[in-house]
Amino acid sequence: MTTIAPQSTIREVLEAFPGAQRALFRRFHIGGCSSCGFQPTETLAGLAERNGANVDEMLAHIKTSHEQDEKFFISPIEVKKNPSLRLLDIRTREEHEAVAISGSILMSQDTMQEILSRWPRNEPFVIYDHQGKQCLDAAAYFAGHGFEQIRCLRGGIDAWAQEVDTTMPRYTLG
């Protein structure tokens, strides 16, 4: 596990633990709005002090939340072995049109409404993004709406291109 400390910047914390912002908001109400927001260069200790929180509790909560987040992930190889899984692409339309996993559905407002109103809450589906960092927020959203078997593609489409379909073009975001 990656090490973070009180002097780690928020950028470093979010890089090591992609769900940290969601965890901080859920437990400490930090990072969800302009009055409790933070800057990427601010340290975790500074954020805790400014918000009257205990930095050691923050660190422990981020790590515990990360362990819970890890349960959402599924490897590209596991997804490939189960072709009946629905794949939900939460990237931009441009990214999806440039390269996508065959059979995946692009998230849109219409798709969101269909999922919430028609998809069975106990049927598994896999969410993917570019590198597997934003999919946790989407998974938390769907879990909060009663979906029981949401998974996130570990490493996103980038890992898929490395591990499953090496002919798939890879890209970087600028």
Helices and strands as residue ranges (DSSP letters): H 10-16, H 20-28, H 44-50, H 55-70, E 73-74, H 76-81, E 86-89, H 93-98, E 105-106, H 109-118, E 125-128, H 135-144, E 150-153, H 156-163
